[in-house]
Amino acid sequence: MLDSPTPPSHQATDRGEPCAVSEPELRAEIDHHDRVRDAVAAMRQSTIARLDKFEADFIESTRNLYAEDVGPDHNLGHAMARRGEERLRELAERDVPIFFGRLWFDSGVDYHVGRLHVAHEDDRSHPLVVDWRAPVAECFYRASVHTPMEVTRRRRFGFKGNTLTGFEDEDLRLGQGGGSEALATEIERPRTGPMRDIVATIQPEQDELIRRGLDTTLCVQGAPGTGKTAVGLHRAAWLIYSYPDRFERSGMLVVGPNENFLTYIAEVLPALGERSVWQVTVDRLTGAADAPGRDDHGAALVKHDARMAEVCTRAVWNHLGYVGKPLVATHKGIRWTLSVNYLTTTIDRIRATRHTWEAGRKSLEQAVMHGFMRQFESRTQKTPDAEWKAAMKRDPNVKEFFDAVWPRLTAKKVFRKLTTDEAFRSEVCAGLLTADEIELLRAGKGAKHSAADILLLDEIQAQLRPLPPEQTYAHIVVDEAQDLSPMQCRAVARRNKARSLTVLGDLAQGTTPWAARDWHIQMAHLGHDAAEHTELTTGYRVPAEIVELGNRLLPHLDVTVSAARSIRSGGAVDVNRADDVVTATADAVERALLEDGLVGVIAPDNILDAVQAILPAGDRVELVASALAKGLEYDHVVLVEPADVVMAISGGVSRPDVGLRHLYVALTRAVSRLTIVHAQPLPPELGNIGAMATQAAAWH
């Protein structure tokens, strides 16, 4: 692939043999890219002009109203402004190429493939660029020598920023394909900031997952560096493009593990033309992030446990009262009576068919009124009027009946009774929790709600009434899903209106106390027993040397996952033992900054502040706690004191099993070089890594 637009130009075959490319051909591609940029600029100016004209017309309409006018259409104004702003964001100028590939077909037609659709002013039937999500673009990712999909030639472009520097061709008719130097260069490009899209480097197995239909729920187990997060985000963009009507009515939600992670992925979807997706943590989704209270470790474990779903269900439905006598209502001296048998039979039927408390109460109200009306019609041969119906509903006996048998409830009222009424708590927890676990649910006087309490309130609320449509989504992408507790899974599932999910994660990276160890069980908590499961094991970013080191921990993590492999080599592992790890870390960072790319310093909580104090200023170095490194990626990682990472503290309790998973995460964040700095002995699970570590002297 070319490094500059200066001739002579070259392309590489799948055997890496360069062959000449004419300068006029390169010049033609550069000119085409300039035309595309000019077209996008014109589209942007056209959008601005339409917005300005609409705003002027709208303002004028507010000033010159005729007598018969009801006023300006504010809804239309809002819709036009929103659509225009979305379009401007989609067309925003970015330092990325608009197209990255080109396809030639047997028919003689060819297309440039890029990040958005760009129309030709003179010939809209043949666009300047087709969106990567369009059906025809699928061939760019999946066509091969063995399955050409009517493609004769595929071209990949090289760019620096948004300047086209060269290209590389694969002629599928001649057996060229699959060994692209341009593709490898793009995959290995140094990291300079937050996560970027992989739209130019999507692999066939990734593309197959990205383009699965909206009605397919996927569960993707992915080893480090296999691109599972990128698959999920690109799938979100593809679904919105492919099913616009569904997502116009109900949006798209992306759930991530923490705010660090969301910041890291924040610009991927906007770069793909999608800004309408809400990206949020599960705690933000449920309101638990703002909980003022805190649980100790034991209480949190119980409250996040799957058994609490049944506890919450019982806590609501145990308010159902007993019918001990007939219901008698009187109007104008006439008594109307519903028998005990009629009432109990009705309640049993409603209880068996209604899923929420409030829907059940409404059905009972209707059944009671229906029973009274049938008596009225039988006695009088008339239909009761509105005054009679209203009087029956106001009857004190009717009100007393409902208060006793099917009272009005709130989630806070039910939760308060569960946590403060010992007899009630024992009754609804019987056979589910142990005596010690039941005691952990007790709330002291004035206790504030914890994050786990908010989840229980959410579960109770779901028993009372369903979520309103505006709080549900047509599709939800859940990343690092192995870390969700059963109760968090249920909260996510309630918001999945269309029962359509993309679930991503790695059981080996489960670092919460309730982390999943089996995807089928976790998917059941998410409401999808029949999800399609797949496993990604081929890494494209993390080099083999670093992947191999991480694989050493897999037998000690108590999960069943396949070991990862990498298509890349040339990574490096350095092990520096030092009496003063803070000073040694500063030295390691200084040396790492001599190379291109982003440097991540991963350290345990106990020395985080000390490490922060010695790091240089600038945007090329990021310090992250080992507990928050999941999902992130750096060109060079400096990992500080692995022994302390393993002795992780979770809720005040040392959890070496969780700590080993933190270490597995930390070891696999580097896409070029890993430097381990330590004073304490390295965890024995790593084995002898001295032999594989690069000699420090050679690096210097």
N, C-alpha and C positions, 0 to 999 in steps of 0.2 A: 504494500500500500504506500502511496506517496506521502511524504512528509511536508511537501510544499508544492505549489502549483507551477513550479519552474520545470521545464522539460529537461531531460527526457522523462516521460511518464511510464509507469509500469503497472502491470497487474500480476497477480500470482496465481498459479494453478494450485490444485489440491495437493500437488507434490512439492509446493514451495518454489517452483522454477519460474523466475520472472520472464515475462515476454513483453515486447514493446507495445505501447498504446500511442496512437497518434495524438499529437498536440491539438489538432483541430477537434478531436472527439472530446478531449478534456475541456477545451475552451467552450465547446457547445454545452457541456454539463454545467460549467460555471455560469454561462449566460442564462441557462434555464433556471438555475437557482436564483439568479438576480431577478428574473421575471417573476418567479414565485414570490419573492420578498416584496416586489413592487405590487403584485396582486393582493397580497395580504394587507399591505399598507393602504391600498385603495379600498379594500373591504372595510378596514378600520375607519377610514374617513367617511365612507358611505354610511356606516352605522352611526357615527357621530352626527352626520348631517340629518339623518332620519330622526334621531333623538331630539336634536335641536328644533326641527320643524314640528315634531309632535308636541314638544314642550310649549312652543310658541302658540300653536293652535289650541292647546289645552288651556293656557292662560287666557287667551282671547275669549274662549268659550265661557269663562267665569265672569267676564266683564260685560258681555253683550247678550244677556238672556232675554228672550221674548216671553210674552205672557204665558204661552203654552209650554215653555221649556220647564222641565223639572229640575234642571241643573246639570252640570258637567258630569261625565261618567268617570267618577274617581276610581272605580274598579278597573276600568280600561286603562286609565292613566298609570295606575300601580303596575298592572300587568306589562304594559309597554316599557315602562322604566326598568322593571326587573329583567325583562328579556333583553333589553338593550345593554344593560350593565353586564349581564352574563356573556353576551356576545363580545363586548369589548374586552372582557377578561380573557375570553377564549382566543382573541386575536392579539393579545398583548405581545409586545416584542420581547423576545428572550434570547439569551446567548446560547441557543441550541439550533441545530439545523432543522429546517422545516421538513425536508425529506431525507431519507437515509438509504433508500434502495430503489431498484428498478427491475421490472420484469418484462420479458418478451415472451409472447405466446405463439403457438403454432399458427394461429390465425393471422399473425402479422401485427396484432395490436400490442402496444406496450404501455406500461403505467409506471409512474414514479410513486413510491410508497412513503408516506410520512405521518406526522403527528396529527394533522387535521386535513380536511378536504379543502382544496383550493380550486375554485372554478376558473375557467378561462373565459374572459369577457366575450371573445369572438366565437367560441365553440364550447358551450356548456355541456354538450354530450360527451366530451372527452376532457376530463379535468386535468389541470396542471399537476395536481397531486391527489391521490386517493388516501383516505383515512386508513390507518393501519387496522382499524376494526372492521372495515368493509369486507364482504365475503371474498372479493377477488384478491385481497391482500393476504388471505390465509395461505395462498400458494407461496408467498415469499418465505414463510416460516416452515412450511411442510414439504415443499417440492424437493425431490431427491432424484438421484440417478435411477433408482429402482421404481420410484413412483413420481414421475415428473409432473403430473397434474396439468399436462399440456403446456408446461413451461419449457422453453428452449434455452433461455439464458437468464441468469440472475446477476445483478450487479449490486455491490455494497460500496457505499461512499465513505471516504475518510474526511473528517472535518477537524479543524482547530477552532473551538468556539463555534461560530456560525459561518466560518470560511471554508469552502470546499477545497480540499488539498489533493484529492486523488480518488481512485476507485479501483475495484478489483472485481473481475468477472468469473463466473462459473458457467461453463457451457455444458448443460446436462446431457446434450446429445453426444458429447465426446467423453462422457464419464467423469466430468469434473464436478466436484461438489462435496461439501461436508468438511473440508479442511481449510477454511478461510483464515488467512492471516489477518485480514481486516477485522473479522469477528473476534479473534483472540485479542487483538490490540484493544478493541473497544471494551471487552470484558475486563481486561487487566488495567484499564486506565486508572491512574491514582485518584483516590477520594479527596475532594477538596471542600466538602461541606455535607449538608444533609443528603439523605438517600435520593438518588435520581432514578428516572424511569429506565427500564431495560428494553424499551420498545424496539430498539435496533438489534437487540441480541437475543430475543426470545427463542428458546430452543423448541424443537418439535413437540416433545413431551409436555413442555410448559404450555405451549399454544393449545394443545388438545384440552388441557384443563381450563384454560382461560375462556375458551369458546363453548363450553358446555352450557346447555340451555338453562333458562331461569328456573324451570321446575326441577332441576337436578340439585340435590344437596350433596356437597362434596366434603369429605374429611381428608385433609392432606397432612400426613406425617412426613416431615422434612428434616433431614440432617442439616447441620450448619453449612451455610454457603450454597445450598441447593436452590435458592431463590423462591422459597415458599411465600414470603411476604410480598415480593414483587408479583408473583402469580396472583395472589389475592387482590392486590390493588389494580392490576391490569384487568383482572376478571371483572372487578367493579366497574371500571370504565367501559369495558366491552358490553356488559349487560345494560348499562344506561343507554348506550348508543343503539343497541339492538332491540330494546323494548321501551321506547320513549313513553308510550302511553301509560304503561304500568308504573313507571317511575315519576310521571307527572302527577299521578294520584297519590302514590305512596313512595316515599323517598328511599335512599340507600344509607345504610349505617355501617361504619367501620369501628369496631371495638378493639382497642389496643391495651397492653398491660399497664402502661404508666405514661405520665405526661412527657417524660424524656423521649420515649419511643414515638409518641404522636408528633412531637416537634421534628424528630428525625425523618419521618415519612411525609410531613405536611405538604411538601411541594410536588410529590409524585403525581397525584391526581390532577392538580391544576395544570401541570406540564402536559398532561394527556387531554386537556380540554374539559375537565370536569371539576367544578368548584361547588357543586350543590350537595356534596356528600358531607354528612356530619361525622367527624372523627372524634372519638370520645373514649374515655376509660369506663369500665363497668361501674365504678364508684360515682363518676359524674353522671352517668346514665340514670342511676337510681337515686341520686342525691346523697349517697353515703359518704362522698368526699367531704361534705360539709358537716358531718356528724361531730358534735362537740365532745362526746364521751369516748372512753377507751375501755376495751375489754382486756382482761388478762388472757394468757395463752389458752388456758383450759376452756374458758367461757367462749372464746372465739371459735375454737374447734367444734364445740357442741352446736353453736348457733349456725355455723356454715354447713353442718352435716345434713345429708339428704333426709334423715329422719324428721328434721324440723318441718318439712313440708306437710307431713301428716299431723304433726303437733299443731301447726297453724290451722289446718283444715278442721281438726277436732275443736280447737279453741273457738272457731266461728260457729260450727254446727251444734256444739254442745249448748248453745243458747236456745236451741229449739225446745219449746216448752211442751208440757203434757196436757192433753185435752181430758179434763176430768168431769165435765158436765156439758149439757147442750148449750148452744149459743142462742140466747133469746133477745130479740130486739122488739121494741114497741113503738108504734106510730099511730097517733090519734086513737089511743086506747086499744089498738089491735096488736096482738102478740104474734110474732113470726119466729119460728124455731127451726134450728138446724141440729140434727142429732149428733151424738158423739161418734157414731159409726160413719156418718157422712163426712164429718170433719177429719177424723183420723185417716180414713181411706183417701181423702183428697190430699192430705199432707204427705202421706206415704207416696202417692203417685207423683206429686210435685218434687219431693226429695229425690226420687229416682230419676227424674228427667231434667230437672233444672240444675245448671252448673254453678250459679252464683246465688248468694243469699238474697240480694235485692230482687233479682228476677223471680226467685221463689216466693218472696213476700208479695210481689205484684200479682203473681198467678193465684196465690191464696186469696188475695183481696177480690180478684175477679170471680173466683169460685164461690166465695161467700155471697157476693152480690147475685151471682147467677142462681144460687140455691134459694135466696129470698125471693128473687123475681119469679122463679118457677112457681113458688107457693102463691105469690100474688096473682099470677095469671090463672092458676088452677082455681083459686077461690072466686076471682072476680070476672074471669074471661076477658080481661082487659090487659093492656100493656101499661106498666107503671110509668108515671111521668117523672121529669127531672127532679121535681121537688121531693117526691117520695124517695128517690134514690139517694139524694143528698142527705135527707133526714136519716135514712138507714145507716149511712156511713158515719154520721155524727153521733149515733147512739152510744151512750157511755159503755154499754156492755160490749159493743163491737170494738171500741177503742181498747177496752180492758183486755179483751180476748187477744188482740194482736200484740199488745204490750207483753202479755204473758207467754204467748205461743210462738210468735215470730216478730220479736221486737226490732226496732230500727237500731242499727249498729254502725259504729265508726271503727276504723282500723286502730286508732289510738286507744279507744275504749277497750277493745278486745285485747290489745297488747298489754295495757295496764293491768287488766285482770289476770292475764297469764303470768305476769312477772311479780305481782303483789299479793295475789290471793293464793295462799298455799294449798288449800283444799282443791281449788279449781285446777291449779297447775299439776298437782299430783294425779288428778282424774284424767286430764287430757294427755299426760305423758306416760300413763301406765302402760307397761308392756313395750314401750318404745325406748325410753331412757332409763339408765340406772338411777338410784337414789342420789348418788353424788352428782351425776349430770343434771338431774332435775334441780338440785340446789344451785347449780351454776347459772340457772336462768333467773334466779331471784334478784330483784332490783331493790337496792336500798332506797331509803327516803330521799327524794330530790335527785335521784340518779339521772344523768343525761344520756340520751340515746347514743349508742356507739354505731360504727359503720355496719356491724353485723345486725344490730337492732333495726336499722333502716331496711335491710334486706327482709327481715321478718315482717316489718310493717308492709312492705311491698307485697309479700306473699299473702298476708292477711287481706290486704286491699283487693287482691286478685280474687279471693274467695267471696268478697262482698259484691264486686262489680267488675266487668271487663274494662280494660284500658280503652280510652276514646281512640278513634281512628287516627287522629293526628299524632298520637304517641306510638304508632306502630309503623313498620317498614316493609316494603316489598321484598327486600333482600338485606341480609346482614352478613358482613364479613367479620369473623372473629379471629384475631391473630393471637398467638401464644395462648391458645385456648386450654392447653393442659394445666394452666395455672388457676383456672376458675374453679371455685368451689361448687358443689351441687346446687347450693342456693343461688349463687351468682348465675349459673347456667340457666336456672329456671327463670330468673329475672330477664335474661336476654331472650329466652324462648317466648316469653309473654309478649314481647315487642316485635315478634316476627310474624306479621299478619299473614303473609302468604306461605309460611312454612318453607322458606327457601333460604338456605344458609351456605356459606363457604367457611369451613372451619380449618384453621391452619395451626400447626404447632409441632412440638418435638417433645415426646415423653421424657427424653433424657435431659431436657432443660427445665423440667418442672421444679420450681424452687419455692413454692408456697407450702405451708403445712398440710394443705388439703389437695396438693397437686395430683392430677389423674395419673393412673398407671395402666389404663386400658381405654382405648378410644371408643370401643363399643359401649362401655358403661357411660363414658362422658357424653357421647352422642345421645344416649337415652335421656340423660339429664337435660340436654338441649332440645328434647322433644322429637328426635329423629332416629328411631331405631333402624330404619332402612336406608341410611345414608350410604353413598358410595365411598369406599375407602381406597386410598392409594398412598404409596410411599415413594418419596423422592430421596435417592441416595447419592446421586452424582452431583458433586460440587463444581461450580464454575468460577467462583471467586477465591475461596480459601484454598491455598496451595496444599499439595499432598503432605508435605513435611509437617504442617501444623494440624491437618486433619488426622494424621496418624497419631500424633501426641494426644489429641482429644479422644480418639478411639480407645486408648489404653484405659480410660476411666469407665467405659461402657459396662464391663462386667460387674462393676461395683455400684451401679446406680439403681438396681432392683427394677428395671423395666426391660421389656423385650422390644428392641429396635435393631434394625440392621446397621452395621457399621457403614460409615460414609466412605466414599472414594472421591478423588479429585482428578479432573482432567488437567490440572495445572501442576507444574513442578517449579523449582527454583525459589521456593520460600525458604526462610531461614529462621532458626531458633537459637537464641543466645541465652545462656544461663550465667548470671553474675552473682556470686556469693559475696556478701559484704557485711562488715560489722555494723555499719551505719547505712541502713536501707534508704533513708531519706536522701542522704547525699548521693548515694549510688543511683537513686532514681533520677535525681537532677542531671547527673552525668549521662545516663542513658537517654534521657529526653533530648539533651543537647546534641548528642550524636545522631539521634533519630531525625532531628530537624535538618541535618545535612542532606537528607534525601527528600524527594518530592512526596506530597501527600499529607494526610491528616494523621496526627499522632494521638492515640487514646491511652490515657494512664488509668489503669483499673486498680483500685486499692480497697482493702477492707475498711469498714467504718472506723475502727480504732486508731488508724493513722491517717485518715482522710485529711484532717485539718493540717497536719504537719506536712503532708505532701503538697497540699494546695499552696502553702507558704513559699515553696521553693520553685514553683513552676513559672516559666517565663510568660510574660504578657503576649497577647496575640491570639489570632483566631485559628491557628494551626494545631493547638494543643487543647485537648478536652480531658478534664478529670471526671471520672464517673465511679460511683460506689459499685462494688462488685455485685451487690444485690439489684442494681438497676442497669446492668450492662446488656441485658437480653435484647436481641433484635438489632443492636447497633453494629456498626462496622467501621474499622479504621485501617489505613494502610499499614501502620506500624503500631503495635500494642506494647506498652510497658506494663507488665503485670507485677504488682508489688506484694510480696509476702504471701505466697499461696497457702502456707500453713494456717494463717489467720483467716483466709477466705473460707477454708474448710470448717474451721471452728465458728461457723456463722451463729449469730445470736438471733433467734426468732421468738418474739414475744417474751424475752427475758430467759429463754431456755436455749441451751446449746444444742444445735441440731447438726451433727457431722454429716448425716445422710443428705440433708438439704445443702450443706456446705460443699460437698463433693459435686453437686449439680451446679452450684454457683461457679466452682472452679472449671467445670466442663464448659460453661458458657464463656467465662473469661478467656480460656485458652483458645477459643475458636472465633474470636472477634477480629483477628488480624487477617488481611488479605495479601500481605507481603512479608512482614517480618514480626516476630514475637521475641521480646526480651523479658526474661524472668529475673527479677531482682529479689534476693532473699537473704535473711540472716539465719532463720530457723531451718532445720532440715526440711527438705521437700516431702510432701505427702508420699508415703510408700506406694500408693496406687499408681503413681506415675512411672514407677520402675526406674531404671538407670537411663536418664536422659542426657548424661554427659557425653555419650558417644555420638548422639545425633545433633548436639548443639554446635553451632558454628563457633570456631575459635574467635575470641574477642580480638585477638591481635590481627587476624585476617580482616576483620571489619574495619579496624582502625586504619 
